[in-house]
Amino acid sequence: MNKRLIRIEGLVMLALGAYLYFANGYGWLPFLLLLFAPDLSMLGYAVNTRVGAYAYNAAHTFVVPLLLTLAGLAFSADLPLMIGLIWTAHIGLDRMMGYGLRYATGFQDTHIQRL
């Protein structure tokens, strides 16, 4: 049940992030170009699994993208709003697909499942 709940939560965050992004009139090209940008954090695994897990997890928690979204709304600033919404959609997509936060034991070990 917990895995299903996390996947449903991911679907909701993906849909909400994408809806709000496009409802603000932003274009497809930036969305597609930046949707997978948080996955660049996987490069930390080139150093070792501990650095990789830390970098990946830092890029795959909702704190920073939600703060960017709120800052964009508060200051009527398009760039942080766009980035925050795309980032939120990315994390939602990952959760929906069953990709969770990583453990330092290896890339395949997540808080949702072992890949």
C-alpha positions as CSV (number, residue, x, y, z in Angstrom):
1,M,0.0,0.0,0.0
2,N,2.8,2.4,0.8
3,K,4.4,2.0,-2.6
4,R,1.0,2.7,-4.3
5,L,0.4,5.8,-2.1
6,I,3.9,7.2,-3.1
7,R,3.2,6.6,-6.7
8,I,-0.2,8.3,-6.5
9,E,1.4,11.2,-4.7
10,G,3.9,11.4,-7.6
11,L,1.1,11.4,-10.2
12,V,-0.6,14.2,-8.3
13,M,2.6,16.3,-8.1
14,L,3.4,15.7,-11.8
15,A,0.0,16.7,-12.8
16,L,-0.1,19.7,-10.5
17,G,3.4,20.9,-11.5
18,A,2.6,20.5,-15.3
19,Y,-0.8,22.0,-15.0
20,L,0.4,25.1,-13.2
21,Y,3.3,25.5,-15.5
22,F,1.2,25.5,-18.7
23,A,-1.7,27.4,-17.0
24,N,0.8,30.3,-16.6
25,G,1.4,30.3,-20.3
26,Y,4.9,28.9,-20.3
27,G,6.1,27.0,-23.4
28,W,6.8,23.3,-24.1
29,L,10.5,23.8,-25.1
30,P,11.8,24.9,-21.7
31,F,9.6,22.2,-20.0
32,L,11.1,19.5,-22.2
33,L,14.6,20.8,-21.9
34,L,14.6,21.1,-18.1
35,L,12.3,18.2,-17.2
36,F,15.2,15.8,-16.7
37,A,17.8,18.3,-15.5
38,P,17.6,17.1,-11.9
39,D,18.9,13.7,-13.1
40,L,22.3,15.3,-13.7
41,S,22.7,14.8,-10.0
42,M,23.4,11.2,-10.8
43,L,26.9,12.3,-11.8
44,G,27.7,12.2,-8.1
45,Y,27.8,8.5,-8.4
46,A,31.0,8.9,-10.5
47,V,32.7,9.9,-7.2
48,N,31.2,7.2,-5.0
49,T,27.8,5.9,-3.8
50,R,27.7,8.1,-0.8
51,V,28.3,11.3,-2.8
52,G,25.9,10.1,-5.5
53,A,23.1,9.3,-3.0
54,Y,23.5,12.7,-1.3
55,A,23.6,14.6,-4.6
56,Y,20.6,12.7,-6.0
57,N,18.5,13.1,-2.9
58,A,19.3,16.8,-2.7
59,A,18.0,17.2,-6.2
60,H,14.9,14.9,-5.6
61,T,13.3,16.4,-2.5
62,F,10.4,18.9,-2.8
63,V,11.9,21.6,-0.5
64,V,13.9,23.6,-3.0
65,P,11.5,23.4,-6.0
66,L,8.6,24.4,-3.7
67,L,10.6,27.3,-2.3
68,L,11.4,28.4,-5.9
69,T,7.8,28.2,-6.8
70,L,6.7,30.2,-3.8
71,A,9.4,32.8,-4.5
72,G,8.3,33.1,-8.1
73,L,4.7,33.6,-7.0
74,A,5.6,36.1,-4.2
75,F,7.8,38.2,-6.4
76,S,6.0,37.7,-9.7
77,A,9.2,36.3,-11.2
78,D,8.8,33.9,-14.1
79,L,12.2,32.1,-14.0
80,P,12.0,30.7,-10.4
81,L,8.3,29.8,-10.9
82,M,9.1,28.0,-14.2
83,I,12.0,26.1,-12.7
84,G,10.2,25.3,-9.5
85,L,7.2,23.9,-11.4
86,I,9.3,21.8,-13.8
87,W,11.4,20.5,-10.9
88,T,8.2,19.6,-9.0
89,A,6.9,17.8,-12.1
90,H,10.1,15.9,-12.4
91,I,10.1,14.6,-8.9
92,G,6.5,13.7,-9.3
93,L,7.3,11.7,-12.4
94,D,10.1,9.9,-10.7
95,R,7.9,9.0,-7.7
96,M,5.1,7.9,-10.0
97,M,7.5,5.6,-11.8
98,G,8.7,4.1,-8.5
99,Y,12.1,5.9,-8.3
100,G,12.7,7.1,-4.8
101,L,15.3,8.7,-2.7
102,R,18.6,6.7,-2.7
103,Y,20.5,5.0,0.0
104,A,24.2,5.1,0.1
105,T,24.4,1.3,-0.3
106,G,23.9,1.7,-4.1
107,F,21.9,3.4,-6.8
108,Q,19.4,0.6,-7.0
109,D,18.4,0.9,-3.3
110,T,15.5,3.5,-2.9
111,H,13.0,4.3,-0.2
112,I,10.3,2.9,-2.4
113,Q,11.8,-0.3,-3.8
114,R,15.0,-2.0,-4.9
115,L,15.4,-1.4,-8.6
